[in-house]
Amino acid sequence: MWRFSGIERDVRLMAREKVAIRDVVISAGLEPSGDEGQLSVKINIRNSRDTSADARLEAELIDRSNGQTVYQTFQEMSLESGEQRVAVVEKLVGDVKAWSAEKPNLYDLLITLKSGSLQHTSSHRVGFRRVEIRNSQLLVNGMPVLLKGVNRHEHNHSKGHVVSKEEMIRDIQLMKQYNINAVRCSHYPPDSFFLQACDELGMYVIDEANIEAHGLMTYTPAEDYYNLGVSPVTHDPEWKEAVMFRTRNMIERDRNHPSIIIWSQGNETGEGPNFEEAYQWIKNTDPTRPVQSEPVWTKPATDIVAPMYASIDQIRAFAEKGDHRPLILCEYAHAMGNSTGNLQDYWDVIHAYPNLQGAFIWDWVDQGILQRSPTGIEYWAYGGDFGPSGTPSHGNFCTNGIVFPDRSAKPGAWEVKKVHQDIRFQPVPGSRDTFRILNGFFFTDLSAYAITWELHKEGTVIASGNVELPDGLAPQGDIKVQLPLDFESMKSGTEYFVLFTAKTKDFSRAIPAGHIVAQEQIQVQSAGVSPVWVPRPSNTSLTYKNTYEGISVSGDGFTMIFDRATGNLRDYVVNGVSLLRMDMTPYYWRIPNDNDVGNKMPDRCAPWKTASSKRELTAVETFETLGQVTVLATFRIPGADSTGTVRTIVHPDGSVRVESTIKLGENAPVELPRVGMKLTMPGSFDQLAWYGRGPHESYIDRKSSAFVGFYSGSVMDQFVPYIRPQENGNKTEVRWAEIRNAGGAGLRFIGDPLIEFNAHHYLEDDFDQRVTHLPDVPFKNLTEVVISHRQMGVGGDNSWGALPHDPYRLLEKEYSYGFWMIPFRAASD
C-alpha cells in the first residue's frame, strides 16, 4: 500500500447534552430455530450535570422491510450528579428476518433519552444472525457458508486513500456482481461508512486490527506448514498496550455491525503472549464472533486457521488431519498483473472438504496512481515513480487487484466470477441430454433467477429454452433436468455445446435485474477426428525454383518465398498483396508476466528468448509429391541444446500446412515458456475473428470463464493494459482464427486440432527493461501474430517465487504440432 500523509477520512466533533447516551452495545443473535431473534442492548448513560436528573429511556425496533414497529419499551430512571449507568434492554423477537450476505435483512433500533426538555436519539442498524464454530466449521445462522472473498485496501487512483461514499458502495456492488460475498479489511478497520454499506448490501466482513509488523517478523518452519511468525510486537511486554489499544479501538467502534462475522488480530505480526492476551480479551468482550490470527497457524489462540498463500496440497493436508477448526485462507491467488491462474483448482479442493470454507484473493483493486505522460497518454504509476532517484519502493507490487484502479475488470475478474458462482451446472455421467443443477446458496432458493439453455453448433445458437424448477430449488439442493436435444439431427464431425445461463429476475441495490450470476458450457458432441481442412481443387499446378530472393513457390494467384539461409517463410503474396512484413519463425518465448519475474523465469528460461534469432539451419530441403511442394527446414539451437524442424507443405490453392517439432537435449532448460510460431503482417490487417475460447483472454490455467464460441473485434481490442506491460491477449482452444484487412484479404489459421492464438500491434522482441508503463509499449504499424501449440500458465499462487502448477508448465522433452494457413483474397472468401 502507499504511505501517504494527511487526514484521509472525515473527522467529526460531537457535542452532547449533559444527560446523554455515551455508548450502545448491541447483540442481535438468532435462536437455533432461526425464527426468533435474541436482542440484547446495553446503553451507557451519563449525567454530567452538577445536580441529579430524571430521565426516560425509550427503545423502538422497526422492521426496515415494511416500516412496522416490532418492539417498543421504556425505562424511567433517576441519575445522580456524575453518575454513569448501563441500562439493559433484552427481548426475544419472534418471526424475525435473519441477516446474511445473501439476504441482508435489517431492523432500525431507535434509542431516545429524554430529560426535561432535552432529548438525545441514537439510531442503529440491527441484523439478527448467529456466528459460531461447530464441528470444525464456521456456521452463519446454522449453515456452513463458504467465504468467497477479496482483500481490500482503501484506494482512489487520483485521491490516494480518500474514497467517497459513492465509491465504497460501488465497490461492494461490483464485488457482489463478481460473486464475491466477503471482504477482509486489510490491514486496518475501514471507514465506518463502508461497514454500514456492507450491512445494507450484504457482505461478510473480516474486520482487522491496525497491527502490522511485517518488517519485524521472522519465520520459523512449522511441522505441517511453511512457517510460523514471531515478532517483538507479539512477544515484548513493551508492545502489549499498543496491541491492546488498537484491538480495543476496533472492537468498541465496530461491534454493532452485523456484517462483521470475524475479528482479525492483525496482519503478519506473529504469535505470542501479547496476541494471546488480546485474543482472550476479545473473546470475553464479544463472545458472539470468532477470532482469527494468521501467523498462529494451528496454535490455540485462533478460532479459524487462516494461513496466507498455502498451497493446494497444504490445505488438503490440513483438511485431512482432523483439526477442530475450519481453514479459511486469509490471502491467496496473488492477482498481480496477468495472474489468477489455477483458481478453479483451489476451489475444487475447497468444495471437496467441509472444513475448508473459503479464501480471500489478494486483492481487490490495483493501487495505481493516475498520471499523464508528456505526450498526453494517461497511465497508472506505481512505486518508484515519485520522489528523487533511489527512493525506496516495491515497484509495482501494489498493483495486485482483480480490477484496475478505475474499477474496470481485469480478465482475471471474469475467472473469479465464474469460479465463485453459486449456481452450478454439471453433466450427468452416462447421459447426453440430462444435467444436474446445484444451488450453492445457503439461504436463497432459485425462484429469484431465470435459468435458460441454448444449444450451440460451432458458435451459432440452433435451439434454446427455459429451465423450470419446481419450488425454486431449495438452498444447497440439486435437481436433474432433461433437455429436448435432437441428437439425430446433429451433424457428424461437428461439435455442439449446451450453454446454461442464470440471471436475476428483479432489481436489488447491489445487483440489477437481468444480471448474469452464473453460466456454464458443456460439450454434448465433439468434432471427432474429421479433417480440419481439405484443400480446394485447383486447375493450377505448383511451380518452385531457387532465385536470388530464396526458394519461390507459386500457384493459383499466390507466391511464397522461403529464405534459404534460415528456412523461414519470408513472404506470402496473394493476388499481388504481400501478407507478411517479417518472417514466420519458430517461437519459444513470452513477455514475462509479474509472476514470471517473481519466480525468475526470465533467468531460468533465458536461452529461449533468443532461440529464434540464434537458430542454426542444418539443412533445408525442397521436394514435390502429389502436386504439393514441401519445404523442410532442420535446425539446432546451440544455446538451448535443442533441435527442431519446420515442415511447410504448400497446396495449389494457396493453403499451407505447417508442421513443427522441437526436441530438447540433456542440457536444455528444464521448461519452455511457449512452443509455437510467430509471423508479422502489415498493420492494415487489423481485424480479428476466431472460434475458440473468449471473448476475453485465457490461458491454460485460467480459462473456465472463457467459453468456446465465435468472436470478433479489432486487433487493438485484444490488448489488455496491465499496469506494467506484460504478456496479454492470449486465446486458448482456438479451432480457427483469422486476420483480415478492411478489404477482406488476410489469413485464416486452423488448429489441428487446437491452437492458442494472439495478435497485437507490437513486436514482442521489443519488450525490454525500458517498457515499464503503458506509454512505453512500442506500438507499430504492423500486426504480429503468435500461433502457439501451448504456452505456460500465468500462475498465481504468489508473485515472489511460485511456479505455475506442473500440469500448466511445458516440461516435456519433445513437442510436435501442426496447423493450417488459408489465404483470403477478399471479403467473400
Beta strands, then each sheet from edge to edge (+ up, - down):
strand 1: 19-30
strand 2: 36-47
strand 3: 53-63
strand 4: 69-79
strand 5: 84-94
strand 6: 107-115
strand 7: 118-126
strand 8: 131-134
strand 9: 137-140
strand 10: 147-152
strand 11: 182-185
strand 12: 204-208
strand 13: 218-220
strand 14: 228-230
strand 15: 260-264
strand 16: 291-292
strand 17: 327-332
strand 18: 356-361
strand 19: 369-372
strand 20: 378-381
strand 21: 423-427
strand 22: 434-439
strand 23: 449-457
strand 24: 460-467
strand 25: 478-482
strand 26: 496-504
strand 27: 516-525
strand 28: 543-547
strand 29: 550-555
strand 30: 558-562
strand 31: 569-574
strand 32: 577-578
strand 33: 582-587
strand 34: 616-625
strand 35: 628-637
strand 36: 642-650
strand 37: 656-664
strand 38: 674-682
strand 39: 687-694
strand 40: 707-714
strand 41: 731-740
strand 42: 746-760
strand 43: 782-791
strand 44: 814-824
sheet 1: 1+ 2- 5+
sheet 2: 4+ 3- 6+ 7-
sheet 3: 8+ 9-
sheet 4: 16+ 15+ 12+ 11+ 10+ 18+ 17+
sheet 5: 13+ 14-
sheet 6: 19+ 20-
sheet 7: 21+ 22- 25+
sheet 8: 24+ 23- 26+ 27-
sheet 9: 28+ 29- 30+ 31- 32+
sheet 10: 33+ 38- 43+ 42- 41+ 39- 40+
sheet 11: 33+ 38- 43+ 42- 44+ 37- 36+ 35- 34+
end
